[in-house]
């Protein structure tokens, strides 16, 4: 016999305050049960002993009656609780007690048998699922229907007819494993989503934008979906904020500003914060609204508007004595000063001290990383910078600040690269790429599309290109294109990196017609880099006067932006122009100034390159002994950390110095230089090496080796245009 609990049907629509508990078939079997029980009781009264079989029959007959009684008592308790919750709902607002009722519904009856085990519990779970599927307008209909039902005294004719069967239908043939917002690609108007569906969609897309933007919806499609949500519920604040994030992806200043302001307007009007904090909730939203507006203008480069908004946020935060908001304002203040090119070291130091005082490790660590970046640009020793980063890394691991760990590793790789230690830079980049993230993995997404990952991959691409591994460079750039599509915010990093690599490769191959389009593309991403590459191209095309004018413009921009590395490179390029006009003596003061600047800022790679320029100048001035001594001083560093081109040029210069002193010493050096140039397919430099080898073997009487080198030189000379290097003028 089935349990009576399994044959109960609970109807929440009570009639005149009486619980309607229908027990299917109870009229058919209750009376026979009563007769059987009375017969057995009469037999027990007239018989001294009752058989075991009859006693078992009596227990089976009494048990269903006991279950019916327990079920009725349970239904009475459920009814009382439901009526109490109903009264709270209809007497208050839609968002507060009604939402609270369905939030606590799974745990409200956990102490009784009504939950999970009986038909009553199953009905409650079904009711919860039905509520979660309701759209915003349907929730309002339900609320109004409950109010009408309560005002009519719970009469049975009020059956919530305002909600149709389709509104409350739970069964669906849709695939629940697919995001409902990603199903309709036909362009037809979609119906409203339920509140839970919309919240899940917003949370999922926000997470993807933060951790793996490539897997998020395309900007246009996502904006359409957000507009669809806001059409049915314009006061949904979270949808406005996601619209703000989505507009930032495509640099749409109008929609991003509009959505950000609407987000804080809805947040304030909803009373979510003000309910618990009084007026402080409103004031807090206002402060952070102005602060976010300032950050928005910072991202778009509107420095004057950002400064005005930031000053307003500081004023409001000071009036409210909100130290946390003030710290955020101060951190953005020194960031804004850095963007404008001003010295913000003092502001940054004050921000770090105050953040540590108020126990804000995230802001304190960001300030220290900013100080490290400024210190690197100002030429501080590497050991001090790395000690500061190591101290912050300890705090990052203790606090599980994975984002700051990634930033620290990428920053360390950049510092090593700037100081000319390519091996250490490669190690730090690999460490970042192989480190497991501390962030929880949701939606099958790894946190690998952040700016530090893009920077690390770009470093690896450039380092592989410097060693001539262009196949690996192609694979890295392909991965960057997949992970950071052109519409994403960090795509500019790999675009500039790829263009610079392609430009250098075309210049090494002597294909200047292929390098020219890259100059235009680089200028669109970075004006200073574009002008510098343009000067290199003009010099290669023997347009020295135009190249000189472009270098002067680059010098002015670099001094304005305090770009020390570019200033030194411009000095070296200007010295190359002096060489073209045989002005070796006039190039010396410029090279000495560049050497002093490189040593002052601890730029070892540029220091080595400058020393090689000085050595070539001295060789051309007729001092080969001093030139060879200078080359030998930096040769070890170049071979350890330099690119293949740097190694080949240094060995070629060493061979020329040796040839000026003793011809027999430079045979092996020239062969090694030719091997490096061949790795890069640098035909211009290979032609020069073959020319020197032919001259050398001719002086030594090696006829076969001379003819072999002469043949290789002739083949390249027919393919390439005439060069001044054959006349004795050669850049290192």
C-alpha positions as CSV (number, residue, x, y, z in Angstrom):
1,X,0.0,0.0,0.0
2,X,1.3,3.4,-0.9
3,X,2.2,5.9,1.8
4,X,-0.4,8.5,2.6
5,X,2.3,11.1,2.3
6,X,2.6,10.2,-1.4
7,X,-1.1,10.6,-2.0
8,X,-1.4,14.1,-0.6
9,X,-2.1,17.0,-2.8
10,X,-1.4,20.4,-1.3
11,X,-3.4,23.4,-2.7
12,X,-2.1,26.7,-1.4
13,X,-5.3,28.4,-2.3
14,X,-7.2,28.0,1.0
15,X,-11.0,28.2,1.3
16,X,-12.3,30.3,4.2
17,X,-9.2,29.7,6.2
18,X,-9.7,25.9,6.1
19,X,-6.8,23.7,4.8
20,X,-7.9,21.8,1.6
21,X,-6.1,18.4,1.9
22,X,-7.5,15.9,-0.5
23,X,-6.5,12.3,0.0
24,X,-7.1,10.5,-3.2
25,X,-9.5,7.6,-2.7
26,X,-9.9,8.1,1.0
27,X,-13.7,7.8,0.9
28,X,-13.3,4.4,-0.7
29,X,-11.2,2.8,1.9
30,X,-11.7,4.7,5.2
31,X,-15.0,3.1,6.1
32,X,-13.9,-0.5,5.4
33,X,-10.8,0.3,7.5
34,X,-12.9,1.5,10.4
35,X,-15.1,-1.7,10.2
36,X,-12.0,-3.9,10.1
37,X,-10.3,-2.1,13.0
38,X,-13.5,-2.3,15.1
39,X,-13.8,-6.0,14.4
40,X,-10.3,-6.7,15.5
41,X,-10.7,-4.6,18.6
42,X,-13.9,-6.5,19.5
43,X,-12.0,-9.8,18.9
44,X,-9.2,-8.6,21.3
45,X,-11.8,-7.7,23.9
46,X,-13.5,-11.1,23.8
47,X,-10.4,-13.3,23.3
48,X,-7.8,-13.8,26.0
49,X,-5.0,-14.1,23.5
50,X,-4.6,-12.7,20.0
51,X,-2.7,-14.5,17.3
52,X,0.5,-12.9,16.0
53,X,-1.0,-12.7,12.4
54,X,-4.0,-10.8,13.7
55,X,-1.9,-8.4,15.6
56,X,0.2,-7.6,12.5
57,X,-3.1,-7.1,10.6
58,X,-4.2,-4.6,13.2
59,X,-1.0,-2.6,13.1
60,X,-1.2,-2.3,9.3
61,X,-4.7,-1.0,9.6
62,X,-3.9,1.6,12.2
63,X,-0.7,2.9,10.5
64,X,-2.5,4.7,7.6
65,X,-4.8,6.5,10.0
66,X,-1.8,7.8,12.0
67,X,-0.1,9.0,8.8
68,X,-3.3,10.9,7.8
69,X,-3.3,12.6,11.2
70,X,0.4,13.6,11.0
71,X,0.0,14.9,7.4
72,X,-3.0,17.1,8.4
73,X,-0.9,18.6,11.3
74,X,2.0,19.2,8.9
75,X,-0.4,21.0,6.4
76,X,-1.7,23.2,9.2
77,X,1.9,24.3,10.1
78,X,2.7,25.0,6.4
79,X,-0.6,26.9,6.0
80,X,0.2,29.1,9.0
81,X,3.7,29.9,7.7
82,X,2.5,30.6,4.2
83,X,-0.3,32.9,5.3
84,X,2.1,34.9,7.5
85,X,4.5,35.3,4.5
86,X,1.7,36.2,2.3
87,X,0.5,39.0,4.6
88,X,4.1,40.4,4.7
89,X,4.3,40.3,0.9
90,X,1.1,42.1,0.1
91,X,1.7,44.8,2.8
92,X,5.2,45.7,1.6
93,X,7.1,46.3,-1.7
94,X,7.7,44.0,-4.5
95,X,11.5,43.9,-4.2
96,X,11.9,43.4,-0.5
97,X,9.7,40.8,1.3
98,X,8.5,38.9,-1.8
99,X,12.1,38.4,-3.0
100,X,13.1,37.5,0.5
101,X,10.3,34.9,0.8
102,X,11.5,33.1,-2.3
103,X,15.1,33.4,-1.3
104,X,14.6,31.6,2.1
105,X,12.0,29.2,0.7
106,X,14.4,26.2,0.3
107,X,15.4,26.5,4.0
108,X,12.1,27.6,5.5
109,X,10.8,24.1,6.1
110,X,14.0,22.2,6.4
111,X,13.2,21.2,10.0
112,X,10.1,19.3,8.9
113,X,9.2,16.5,6.6
114,X,7.6,18.9,4.1
115,X,10.8,19.6,2.3
116,X,12.3,17.2,-0.3
117,X,10.5,14.1,0.9
118,X,6.8,14.7,0.5
119,X,4.4,16.1,-2.1
120,X,4.2,19.3,-0.1
121,X,8.0,19.8,-0.4
122,X,7.9,18.9,-4.1
123,X,5.2,21.5,-4.6
124,X,7.3,24.2,-2.8
125,X,10.3,23.4,-5.0
126,X,8.1,23.5,-8.1
127,X,6.8,26.9,-7.0
128,X,10.4,28.2,-6.5
129,X,11.4,27.0,-10.0
130,X,8.3,28.7,-11.5
131,X,9.1,32.0,-9.8
132,X,12.7,31.9,-11.0
133,X,11.5,31.5,-14.6
134,X,9.2,34.5,-14.4
135,X,10.1,37.7,-16.3
136,X,10.0,41.1,-14.6
137,X,6.5,41.9,-15.9
138,X,5.3,38.4,-14.8
139,X,6.7,38.9,-11.3
140,X,4.7,42.1,-11.0
141,X,1.5,40.3,-12.2
142,X,2.1,37.6,-9.5
143,X,2.5,40.3,-6.9
144,X,-0.7,42.1,-7.9
145,X,-2.6,38.7,-8.0
146,X,-1.4,37.9,-4.5
147,X,-2.6,41.3,-3.3
148,X,-6.0,40.7,-4.9
149,X,-6.2,37.2,-3.4
150,X,-5.4,38.5,0.1
151,X,-8.0,41.4,-0.2
152,X,-10.7,38.9,-1.2
153,X,-10.1,36.9,1.9
154,X,-8.6,33.9,0.2
155,X,-11.8,32.8,-1.7
156,X,-11.2,29.9,-4.0
157,X,-12.6,31.7,-7.1
158,X,-9.5,33.9,-7.0
159,X,-7.1,31.4,-8.7
160,X,-4.4,33.8,-9.9
161,X,-6.0,34.0,-13.3
162,X,-3.9,37.0,-14.2
163,X,-1.1,34.5,-14.8
164,X,-1.8,32.3,-17.8
165,X,-0.8,28.7,-18.1
166,X,2.0,29.7,-20.5
167,X,3.4,32.2,-17.9
168,X,3.8,29.5,-15.2
169,X,4.7,26.6,-17.4
170,X,7.8,24.8,-16.2
171,X,8.3,22.2,-18.9
172,X,10.3,23.3,-21.9
173,X,11.9,21.7,-24.9
174,X,14.8,24.2,-25.0
175,X,18.4,23.1,-24.4
176,X,19.2,24.4,-21.0
177,X,23.0,23.8,-21.5
178,X,23.1,26.8,-23.9
179,X,23.0,30.4,-22.8
180,X,19.5,31.6,-23.6
181,X,20.9,34.9,-24.9
182,X,23.0,33.1,-27.5
183,X,20.2,31.1,-29.2
184,X,18.4,33.5,-31.4
185,X,20.5,34.6,-34.3
186,X,17.6,35.3,-36.6
187,X,17.1,38.9,-35.5
188,X,13.6,38.3,-34.3
189,X,12.3,40.1,-31.2
190,X,13.0,37.9,-28.1
191,X,10.7,37.7,-25.2
192,X,11.6,38.9,-21.7
193,X,14.1,36.9,-19.6
194,X,13.4,36.0,-16.0
195,X,15.2,37.8,-13.3
196,X,17.4,34.8,-12.5
197,X,18.2,34.3,-16.2
198,X,19.2,37.9,-16.7
199,X,21.3,37.9,-13.5
200,X,23.1,34.8,-14.7
201,X,23.7,36.3,-18.1
202,X,25.1,39.5,-16.8
203,X,27.4,37.7,-14.3
204,X,28.7,35.4,-17.0
205,X,29.4,38.1,-19.5
206,X,31.0,40.3,-16.9
207,X,33.3,37.5,-15.8
208,X,34.2,36.8,-19.4
209,X,35.0,40.4,-20.1
210,X,37.4,40.4,-17.1
211,X,39.1,37.1,-17.6
212,X,38.7,35.9,-21.2
213,X,37.2,38.6,-23.4
214,X,37.6,36.5,-26.5
215,X,34.9,34.1,-25.2
216,X,32.5,36.9,-24.4
217,X,29.8,38.1,-26.9
218,X,30.9,40.4,-29.7
219,X,30.4,44.1,-28.6
220,X,27.5,44.7,-31.0
221,X,25.6,41.5,-30.2
222,X,26.1,42.0,-26.4
223,X,24.8,45.6,-26.7
224,X,21.7,44.3,-28.5
225,X,21.0,41.8,-25.7
226,X,21.5,44.4,-23.0
227,X,19.1,46.7,-24.8
228,X,16.6,43.8,-24.9
229,X,16.9,43.4,-21.1
230,X,16.6,47.1,-20.4
231,X,13.5,47.3,-22.6
232,X,11.6,45.2,-20.1
233,X,13.3,46.5,-17.0
234,X,14.9,50.0,-17.5
235,X,15.9,50.2,-13.9
236,X,18.1,47.1,-13.9
237,X,21.3,48.8,-12.7
238,X,23.7,45.9,-13.4
239,X,22.7,45.9,-17.1
240,X,23.7,49.5,-17.4
241,X,27.1,48.8,-15.8
242,X,27.7,45.9,-18.2
243,X,26.8,48.2,-21.1
244,X,29.4,50.6,-19.8
245,X,32.1,47.9,-19.8
246,X,31.0,46.7,-23.2
247,X,31.2,50.3,-24.6
248,X,34.7,50.6,-23.2
249,X,35.8,47.7,-25.4
250,X,35.1,49.7,-28.6
251,X,36.1,53.1,-27.2
252,X,32.5,54.5,-27.5
253,X,32.7,57.5,-25.2
254,X,29.0,58.5,-25.6
255,X,27.4,55.2,-24.7
256,X,29.9,54.4,-22.0
257,X,29.3,57.7,-20.3
258,X,25.6,57.4,-20.7
259,X,25.5,53.8,-19.3
260,X,27.8,54.7,-16.3
261,X,25.6,57.6,-15.3
262,X,22.4,55.5,-15.6
263,X,24.0,52.8,-13.5
264,X,24.6,55.0,-10.6
265,X,21.2,56.8,-11.1
266,X,19.4,53.4,-10.8
267,X,21.6,52.3,-8.0
268,X,20.7,55.4,-6.0
269,X,17.0,55.3,-6.8
270,X,16.6,51.6,-6.0
271,X,17.6,52.4,-2.4
272,X,19.7,49.2,-2.1
273,X,22.4,50.9,-0.2
274,X,20.4,53.6,1.4
275,X,18.1,51.1,3.1
276,X,20.8,49.8,5.3
277,X,23.0,52.9,5.6
278,X,20.6,55.7,5.5
279,X,21.8,58.8,3.7
280,X,25.3,57.3,3.7
281,X,24.2,54.8,1.0
282,X,23.2,57.7,-1.3
283,X,26.3,59.6,-0.6
284,X,28.6,56.7,-1.2
285,X,27.1,55.9,-4.5
286,X,27.4,59.6,-5.5
287,X,31.1,59.6,-4.5
288,X,32.0,56.5,-6.5
289,X,29.9,57.7,-9.4
290,X,32.0,60.8,-9.8
291,X,35.2,58.8,-9.3
292,X,34.2,56.3,-12.0
293,X,33.5,59.2,-14.3
294,X,37.0,60.5,-13.7
295,X,38.5,57.1,-14.5
296,X,36.4,57.0,-17.7
297,X,37.8,60.3,-18.9
298,X,41.3,59.1,-18.0
299,X,40.9,56.0,-20.2
300,X,39.8,58.2,-23.2
301,X,42.6,60.8,-22.6
302,X,40.2,63.6,-21.6
303,X,42.6,64.9,-18.9
304,X,41.0,68.2,-18.2
305,X,37.5,66.6,-17.6
306,X,39.1,63.8,-15.6
307,X,40.9,66.3,-13.4
308,X,37.6,68.2,-12.7
309,X,35.7,65.0,-11.9
310,X,38.5,63.8,-9.7
311,X,38.6,67.1,-7.7
312,X,34.8,66.8,-7.2
313,X,35.1,63.2,-6.0
314,X,37.9,64.3,-3.5
315,X,35.7,67.1,-2.2
316,X,32.7,64.9,-1.6
317,X,34.8,62.2,0.0
318,X,36.5,64.7,2.3
319,X,33.1,66.0,3.4
320,X,31.9,62.5,4.2
321,X,35.2,61.6,5.8
322,X,35.5,58.5,3.5
323,X,39.2,57.5,3.7
324,X,38.8,54.6,1.4
325,X,37.3,56.7,-1.4
326,X,40.0,59.3,-0.8
327,X,42.7,56.6,-1.3
328,X,41.1,55.6,-4.6
329,X,41.0,59.2,-5.6
330,X,44.7,59.7,-4.7
331,X,45.7,56.6,-6.7
332,X,44.0,57.9,-9.7
333,X,45.4,61.4,-9.1
334,X,49.0,60.2,-9.5
335,X,48.0,58.0,-12.4
336,X,46.5,61.1,-14.1
337,X,49.7,63.1,-13.5
338,X,51.7,60.3,-15.1
339,X,49.5,60.3,-18.1
340,X,50.0,64.0,-18.5
341,X,53.8,63.6,-18.3
342,X,54.2,65.3,-14.9
343,X,56.4,64.1,-12.0
344,X,54.1,62.2,-9.6
345,X,56.7,60.5,-7.4
346,X,55.7,62.5,-4.3
347,X,52.0,61.9,-4.9
348,X,52.6,58.2,-5.3
349,X,54.7,57.9,-2.2
350,X,52.0,59.6,-0.2
351,X,49.4,57.3,-1.7
352,X,51.5,54.2,-0.6
353,X,51.9,55.5,2.9
354,X,48.2,56.3,3.4
355,X,47.1,53.0,1.8
356,X,49.3,51.1,4.2
357,X,47.9,53.1,7.1
358,X,44.3,52.2,6.2
359,X,45.2,48.6,5.5
360,X,44.5,48.7,1.8
361,X,47.1,46.3,0.4
362,X,45.8,46.3,-3.1
363,X,46.2,50.1,-3.5
364,X,49.5,50.1,-1.6
365,X,51.0,47.5,-3.9
366,X,49.8,49.3,-7.0
367,X,51.5,52.4,-5.7
368,X,54.8,50.5,-5.2
369,X,54.6,49.1,-8.7
370,X,54.0,52.5,-10.1
371,X,57.1,53.8,-8.1
372,X,59.1,51.0,-9.5
373,X,58.1,51.9,-13.1
374,X,59.0,55.5,-12.5
375,X,62.3,54.5,-10.9
376,X,63.2,52.4,-13.9
377,X,62.5,55.3,-16.3
378,X,64.6,57.6,-14.1
379,X,67.6,55.2,-14.1
380,X,67.5,53.6,-10.6
381,X,69.7,50.5,-10.1
382,X,68.0,47.3,-10.9
383,X,68.7,45.7,-7.5
384,X,66.7,48.4,-5.7
385,X,63.8,48.0,-8.1
386,X,63.7,44.3,-7.8
387,X,64.0,44.4,-4.0
388,X,60.9,46.6,-3.9
389,X,59.0,44.2,-6.2
390,X,60.1,41.2,-4.1
391,X,58.7,42.8,-1.0
392,X,55.4,43.4,-2.6
393,X,55.3,39.8,-4.0
394,X,55.4,38.4,-0.5
395,X,52.3,40.5,0.3
396,X,50.6,39.4,-2.9
397,X,51.0,35.7,-2.1
398,X,49.8,36.2,1.5
399,X,46.7,38.1,0.3
400,X,46.2,35.9,-2.8
401,X,46.2,38.9,-5.1
402,X,46.7,37.0,-8.3
403,X,46.2,40.1,-10.5
404,X,49.0,41.9,-8.8
405,X,51.3,38.8,-9.0
406,X,50.8,38.8,-12.8
407,X,51.5,42.5,-13.0
408,X,54.7,42.1,-10.9
409,X,56.0,39.3,-13.1
410,X,55.3,41.2,-16.3
411,X,56.9,44.3,-14.8
412,X,60.0,42.3,-13.8
413,X,60.3,40.9,-17.3
414,X,60.1,44.5,-18.7
415,X,62.7,45.8,-16.3
416,X,65.2,43.0,-17.2
417,X,64.5,43.6,-20.9
418,X,65.1,47.3,-20.6
419,X,68.3,46.8,-18.7
420,X,69.5,44.5,-21.5
421,X,69.3,41.1,-19.7
422,X,67.3,39.1,-22.2
423,X,67.8,35.7,-20.5
424,X,66.3,37.0,-17.3
425,X,63.4,38.7,-19.2
426,X,62.7,35.4,-21.0
427,X,62.7,33.5,-17.7
428,X,60.2,35.9,-16.0
429,X,57.9,35.8,-19.0
430,X,57.9,32.0,-19.0
431,X,57.2,32.0,-15.3
432,X,54.1,34.1,-15.8
433,X,52.8,32.0,-18.6
434,X,53.3,28.7,-16.7
435,X,51.9,29.9,-13.4
436,X,48.5,28.6,-12.3
437,X,46.1,31.4,-11.5
438,X,44.8,31.8,-7.9
439,X,41.4,33.1,-9.3
440,X,38.5,30.6,-9.2
441,X,37.8,29.2,-12.7
442,X,34.2,29.7,-13.8
443,X,32.5,29.0,-17.1
444,X,35.5,27.0,-18.2
445,X,37.7,30.1,-18.4
446,X,41.3,30.5,-17.5
447,X,42.5,34.0,-16.5
448,X,44.9,34.4,-19.4
449,X,43.7,37.4,-21.4
450,X,44.9,40.1,-19.1
451,X,47.4,42.8,-20.0
452,X,50.4,41.1,-18.2
453,X,49.9,38.0,-20.3
454,X,49.8,40.1,-23.5
455,X,53.0,41.9,-22.4
456,X,54.8,38.6,-21.6
457,X,53.8,37.0,-24.9
458,X,55.0,40.2,-26.8
459,X,58.3,40.0,-25.0
460,X,58.7,36.4,-26.0
461,X,57.8,37.2,-29.6
462,X,60.5,39.9,-29.8
463,X,63.1,37.8,-28.0
464,X,62.5,34.9,-30.5
465,X,62.7,37.4,-33.4
466,X,66.0,38.7,-32.1
467,X,67.4,35.2,-32.2
468,X,66.1,34.6,-35.7
469,X,63.4,32.1,-34.8
470,X,60.7,33.5,-37.0
471,X,58.7,30.3,-37.0
472,X,58.2,30.5,-33.3
473,X,57.3,34.2,-33.7
474,X,54.6,33.3,-36.1
475,X,53.1,30.8,-33.6
476,X,53.2,33.3,-30.7
477,X,51.6,36.1,-32.8
478,X,48.9,33.6,-34.0
479,X,48.1,32.8,-30.4
480,X,48.0,36.5,-29.5
481,X,45.5,37.1,-32.4
482,X,43.3,34.3,-31.1
483,X,43.5,35.3,-27.4
484,X,43.3,39.1,-28.0
485,X,41.2,39.7,-31.2
486,X,41.5,43.1,-32.8
487,X,38.4,44.5,-31.1
488,X,39.8,43.7,-27.5
489,X,41.4,46.4,-25.4
490,X,44.9,44.8,-25.3
491,X,45.1,44.0,-29.0
492,X,47.2,47.2,-29.6
493,X,50.1,45.6,-27.8
494,X,50.6,42.6,-30.1
495,X,49.7,44.7,-33.2
496,X,52.6,47.1,-32.4
497,X,54.9,44.2,-31.5
498,X,54.1,42.3,-34.8
499,X,54.6,45.4,-36.9
500,X,58.0,46.2,-35.4
501,X,59.1,42.6,-36.0
502,X,57.9,42.6,-39.6
503,X,59.6,46.0,-40.2
504,X,63.0,44.8,-38.8
505,X,62.8,41.6,-40.8
506,X,62.0,43.5,-44.0
507,X,64.9,45.9,-43.3
508,X,67.3,43.0,-42.7
509,X,66.2,41.4,-45.9
510,X,66.8,44.6,-47.8
511,X,63.1,44.7,-48.9
512,X,62.5,48.3,-48.2
513,X,59.3,48.4,-50.3
514,X,57.8,45.9,-47.8
515,X,59.0,48.0,-44.8
516,X,57.3,51.2,-45.9
517,X,53.7,50.1,-45.2
518,X,54.7,49.0,-41.8
519,X,56.0,52.5,-41.0
520,X,52.5,53.9,-41.6
521,X,50.8,51.2,-39.5
522,X,53.3,51.7,-36.6
523,X,52.7,55.5,-36.7
524,X,49.0,54.9,-36.2
525,X,49.7,53.0,-33.0
526,X,52.7,54.9,-31.7
527,X,53.7,58.2,-33.3
528,X,57.2,58.2,-31.8
529,X,58.0,54.7,-32.9
530,X,56.6,55.3,-36.3
531,X,58.8,58.4,-36.8
532,X,61.9,56.5,-35.7
533,X,61.2,53.7,-38.1
534,X,60.6,56.2,-40.9
535,X,64.0,57.8,-40.2
536,X,65.6,54.3,-40.4
537,X,63.9,53.6,-43.7
538,X,64.9,57.0,-45.2
539,X,68.5,56.5,-44.2
540,X,68.5,53.0,-45.8
541,X,67.2,54.7,-49.0
542,X,70.1,57.2,-48.8
543,X,67.7,60.2,-48.1
544,X,69.9,61.5,-45.3
545,X,68.5,65.1,-45.2
546,X,64.9,63.8,-44.8
547,X,66.1,61.3,-42.2
548,X,67.8,64.0,-40.2
549,X,64.7,66.2,-40.1
550,X,62.6,63.2,-38.9
551,X,65.1,62.4,-36.2
552,X,65.0,65.9,-34.9
553,X,61.2,65.6,-34.5
554,X,61.7,62.2,-32.7
555,X,64.2,63.9,-30.4
556,X,61.7,66.6,-29.5
557,X,58.9,64.1,-28.8
558,X,61.2,61.9,-26.7
559,X,62.5,64.7,-24.6
560,X,58.9,65.9,-24.0
561,X,57.8,62.4,-22.9
562,X,61.1,61.8,-21.1
563,X,61.8,58.6,-23.1
564,X,65.5,58.1,-22.3
565,X,65.8,54.9,-24.4
566,X,64.5,56.6,-27.5
567,X,66.7,59.6,-26.9
568,X,69.8,57.4,-27.0
569,X,68.6,55.6,-30.1
570,X,68.1,58.9,-31.9
571,X,71.7,59.9,-30.9
572,X,73.0,56.7,-32.4
573,X,71.0,57.1,-35.5
574,X,72.2,60.7,-35.9
575,X,75.8,59.4,-35.5
576,X,75.1,57.0,-38.4
577,X,74.1,60.0,-40.6
578,X,77.4,61.7,-39.7
579,X,79.2,58.5,-40.9
580,X,77.5,58.7,-44.2
581,X,79.1,62.1,-44.8
582,X,82.4,60.9,-43.4
583,X,82.0,63.1,-40.4
584,X,83.5,60.7,-37.9
585,X,85.0,63.4,-35.7
586,X,81.7,65.2,-35.4
587,X,80.0,62.0,-34.3
588,X,82.3,61.5,-31.3
589,X,80.7,64.1,-28.9
590,X,77.2,62.8,-29.7
591,X,78.3,59.2,-29.0
592,X,80.0,60.2,-25.7
593,X,76.8,62.0,-24.6
594,X,74.7,58.9,-25.5
595,X,77.2,56.7,-23.6
596,X,77.0,58.9,-20.4
597,X,73.2,58.8,-20.6
598,X,73.0,55.0,-21.0
599,X,75.3,54.5,-18.1
600,X,73.4,56.9,-16.0
601,X,70.2,55.0,-16.6
602,X,71.8,51.5,-16.4
603,X,70.8,50.6,-19.9
604,X,73.4,48.0,-20.5
605,X,72.2,46.9,-24.0
606,X,72.2,50.5,-25.3
607,X,75.5,51.1,-23.5
608,X,77.1,48.1,-25.4
609,X,75.7,49.4,-28.7
610,X,77.1,52.9,-28.1
611,X,80.5,51.5,-27.3
612,X,80.5,49.6,-30.6
613,X,79.6,52.8,-32.4
614,X,82.5,54.5,-30.6
615,X,84.8,51.6,-31.6
616,X,83.8,51.9,-35.3
617,X,84.4,55.6,-35.2
618,X,87.9,55.2,-33.8
619,X,88.6,52.5,-36.4
620,X,87.6,54.9,-39.1
621,X,89.8,57.6,-37.5
622,X,92.8,55.3,-37.7
623,X,93.0,54.0,-34.1
624,X,92.4,50.3,-34.5
625,X,94.1,49.3,-31.2
626,X,91.7,51.4,-29.1
627,X,88.8,50.3,-31.2
628,X,89.6,46.6,-30.7
629,X,89.9,47.2,-26.9
630,X,86.5,48.8,-26.8
631,X,85.0,45.9,-28.8
632,X,86.5,43.3,-26.5
633,X,85.2,45.1,-23.4
634,X,81.5,44.6,-24.5
635,X,81.8,41.5,-26.6
636,X,81.1,39.1,-23.8
637,X,77.9,41.0,-22.8
638,X,76.7,41.2,-26.4
639,X,77.3,37.5,-27.0
640,X,75.4,36.6,-23.8
641,X,72.4,38.9,-24.0
642,X,72.4,40.5,-27.4
643,X,70.3,39.6,-30.5
644,X,71.7,37.6,-33.4
645,X,72.2,40.8,-35.4
646,X,74.0,42.5,-32.5
647,X,76.4,39.5,-32.2
648,X,77.1,39.4,-35.9
649,X,77.7,43.2,-36.1
650,X,80.0,43.0,-33.0
651,X,82.0,40.1,-34.5
652,X,82.2,41.9,-37.9
653,X,83.6,45.0,-36.2
654,X,86.1,42.9,-34.2
655,X,87.2,41.2,-37.4
656,X,87.8,44.6,-39.1
657,X,89.8,45.8,-36.2
658,X,91.8,42.6,-36.2
659,X,92.3,42.9,-40.0
660,X,93.7,46.3,-39.5
661,X,96.3,44.9,-37.0
662,X,97.0,41.4,-38.3
663,X,95.1,39.8,-41.2
664,X,95.5,36.2,-40.0
665,X,93.5,36.8,-36.7
666,X,90.1,37.7,-38.3
667,X,89.5,34.6,-40.5
668,X,87.6,32.7,-37.8
669,X,85.8,35.8,-36.6
670,X,84.5,36.6,-40.0
671,X,83.2,33.1,-40.5
672,X,81.3,33.3,-37.2
673,X,79.8,36.6,-38.2
674,X,78.7,35.2,-41.6
675,X,76.9,32.4,-39.8
676,X,74.9,34.8,-37.6
677,X,74.0,37.0,-40.6
678,X,72.8,34.0,-42.6
679,X,70.5,33.0,-39.7
680,X,68.7,36.4,-40.2
681,X,69.0,36.2,-44.0
682,X,70.6,39.7,-43.8
683,X,72.0,39.9,-47.3
684,X,73.4,43.4,-47.0
685,X,75.7,42.4,-44.2
686,X,76.5,39.0,-45.8
687,X,77.7,40.8,-48.9
688,X,80.0,42.9,-46.8
689,X,81.4,39.8,-45.0
690,X,82.0,38.0,-48.3
691,X,83.8,41.1,-49.7
692,X,86.1,41.3,-46.6
693,X,86.7,37.5,-46.7
694,X,87.7,37.7,-50.4
695,X,90.1,40.6,-49.7
696,X,91.5,38.7,-46.7
697,X,92.1,35.4,-48.5
698,X,93.6,37.3,-51.5
699,X,96.2,38.9,-49.1
700,X,96.9,35.5,-47.6
701,X,97.2,33.8,-50.9
702,X,94.3,31.4,-50.4
703,X,93.1,31.3,-54.0
704,X,90.3,28.8,-53.7
705,X,88.8,30.4,-50.6
706,X,89.2,33.8,-52.3
707,X,87.3,32.6,-55.4
708,X,84.5,31.0,-53.3
709,X,84.0,34.2,-51.3
710,X,84.2,36.3,-54.4
711,X,81.5,34.2,-56.1
712,X,79.2,34.6,-53.2
713,X,79.8,38.3,-53.1
714,X,79.1,38.6,-56.8
715,X,75.8,36.8,-56.6
716,X,74.6,39.1,-53.7
717,X,76.0,42.2,-55.4
718,X,73.9,41.5,-58.5
719,X,70.8,41.0,-56.4
720,X,71.3,44.0,-54.1
721,X,71.9,47.7,-54.9
722,X,75.2,49.4,-54.4
723,X,76.2,50.2,-50.8
724,X,78.6,52.7,-49.3
725,X,79.9,49.9,-47.0
726,X,82.0,48.6,-49.8
727,X,83.9,51.9,-49.8
728,X,84.8,51.4,-46.1
729,X,81.9,53.1,-44.4
730,X,79.8,50.6,-42.4
731,X,77.4,50.9,-39.5
732,X,77.9,48.6,-36.6
